[in-house]
Amino acid sequence: MSYGRLPVLNAFLLSFGVIFVAELGDKSQLMALAFATRYRPWIVLVAVACGSLFLFGVSVVIGRVVGLALPTNVIDVVAGIAFLGFAAWTVRGDESEQADTGTSAAGTFAALLTVLGAFVVAELGDKTMLATITLATTNDPVGTWLGAVAGEVTADSIAIAIGALLGARLPARAIKLFAAGAFVVFGLILIAEGLGIL
């Protein structure tokens, strides 16, 4: 049942505010910062936007239609292991520096897929996804979806800008160690949360 544009706008603003605040200092925002030290900022931004559109779309469908609780403990452990893999890959580096920075067409696509995959894994079962599911149960689904995407992208854009500035000023080895360290920390936290240690 529709009452015009007001419910959509209200849902958008509510969802934007909740997700933006929830995302500040969250692991996916810090991950976006780490990736922006290594890849072109627009690649990271596009990957975050695409991942947000997909994940928050799924969240809204779950919230509106299914209403199921996600098995977050299993998702956290799997995501934690994936993050440890990202850390190892970051330290090892790629065969081609072009693939690292996304300066060729193939490198751009590989970088986009890498960031998109990491973002999706990081956000599965995250508080922002669960918040979107909750918001979608009582608010307009389209407004909730678009507000969540806008909140996520806005918050992560701040981190991407900072990461790009750091990446331009730090030596490549320091960037790799920073990114790998961030992934190890996130991975261990996720595994600990999934196992009920934290």
QUIVENLIN-V947837 format. One record per backbone hydrogen bond with DSSP energy under -0.5 kcal/mol. CO is the residue of the C=O (numbers start at 1). NH is the residue of the N-H. E is the energy in kcal/mol with one decimal. If there is no record, write none. Layout:
CO|NH|E / CO|NH|E
This chain:
5|9|-2.6 / 6|10|-3.1 / 7|11|-2.3 / 8|12|-2.5 / 9|13|-2.8 / 10|14|-2.5 / 11|15|-2.7 / 12|16|-3.0 / 13|17|-2.4 / 14|18|-2.5 / 15|19|-2.6 / 16|20|-2.7 / 17|21|-2.1 / 18|22|-2.4 / 19|23|-2.0 / 20|24|-1.0 / 21|24|-0.6 / 23|26|-2.3 / 26|30|-2.1 / 27|31|-2.3 / 28|32|-2.0 / 29|33|-1.9 / 30|34|-2.3 / 31|35|-2.8 / 32|36|-2.1 / 33|37|-0.8 / 34|37|-0.8 / 35|38|-1.4 / 35|39|-3.0 / 40|43|-0.9 / 40|44|-1.5 / 41|45|-2.5 / 42|46|-2.5 / 43|47|-2.3 / 44|48|-2.5 / 45|49|-2.5 / 46|50|-2.7 / 47|51|-2.6 / 48|52|-2.5 / 49|53|-2.5 / 50|54|-2.1 / 51|55|-3.0 / 52|56|-2.5 / 53|57|-1.0 / 54|58|-2.3 / 55|59|-2.4 / 56|60|-2.3 / 57|61|-2.1 / 58|62|-2.6 / 59|63|-2.9 / 60|64|-2.7 / 61|65|-3.0 / 61|66|-1.1 / 62|67|-4.7 / 70|72|-2.3 / 71|74|-0.5 / 71|75|-1.9 / 72|76|-2.7 / 73|77|-1.8 / 74|78|-2.4 / 75|79|-2.8 / 76|80|-2.6 / 77|81|-2.3 / 78|82|-2.2 / 79|83|-2.3 / 80|84|-1.9 / 81|85|-1.9 / 82|86|-2.3 / 83|87|-2.2 / 84|88|-2.2 / 85|89|-2.5 / 86|90|-2.3 / 87|91|-2.1 / 88|92|-2.5 / 89|93|-2.5 / 96|100|-1.2 / 97|101|-2.0 / 98|102|-2.0 / 98|103|-1.3 / 101|40|-0.9 / 104|108|-2.8 / 105|109|-2.2 / 106|110|-2.5 / 107|111|-2.5 / 108|112|-2.6 / 109|113|-2.5 / 110|114|-2.3 / 111|115|-2.6 / 112|116|-2.6 / 113|117|-2.7 / 114|118|-2.3 / 115|119|-2.6 / 116|120|-2.6 / 117|121|-2.3 / 118|122|-2.5 / 119|123|-2.2 / 120|124|-1.5 / 123|126|-2.5 / 126|130|-2.5 / 127|131|-2.4 / 128|132|-1.9 / 129|133|-2.1 / 130|134|-2.2 / 131|135|-2.8 / 132|136|-2.3 / 133|137|-0.8 / 134|137|-0.9 / 134|138|-0.5 / 135|138|-1.1 / 135|139|-1.4 / 140|144|-2.3 / 141|145|-2.5 / 142|146|-2.7 / 143|147|-2.3 / 144|148|-2.3 / 145|149|-2.3 / 146|150|-2.5 / 147|151|-2.5 / 148|152|-2.5 / 149|153|-2.8 / 150|154|-2.4 / 151|155|-2.2 / 152|156|-2.6 / 153|157|-2.0 / 154|158|-1.2 / 155|159|-1.2 / 156|160|-2.7 / 157|161|-2.3 / 158|162|-1.9 / 159|163|-2.9 / 160|164|-2.6 / 161|165|-1.9 / 162|166|-2.5 / 163|167|-2.8 / 164|168|-1.5 / 165|169|-0.7 / 166|169|-1.1 / 166|170|-1.9 / 171|175|-2.0 / 172|176|-2.4 / 173|177|-2.4 / 174|178|-2.5 / 175|179|-2.7 / 176|180|-2.8 / 177|181|-2.5 / 178|182|-2.3 / 179|183|-2.3 / 180|184|-2.3 / 181|185|-2.3 / 182|186|-2.6 / 183|187|-2.7 / 184|188|-2.7 / 185|189|-2.3 / 186|190|-2.6 / 187|191|-2.4 / 188|192|-2.5 / 189|193|-2.6 / 190|194|-2.7 / 191|195|-2.0 / 192|197|-2.7 / 192|198|-1.0 / 193|196|-0.9
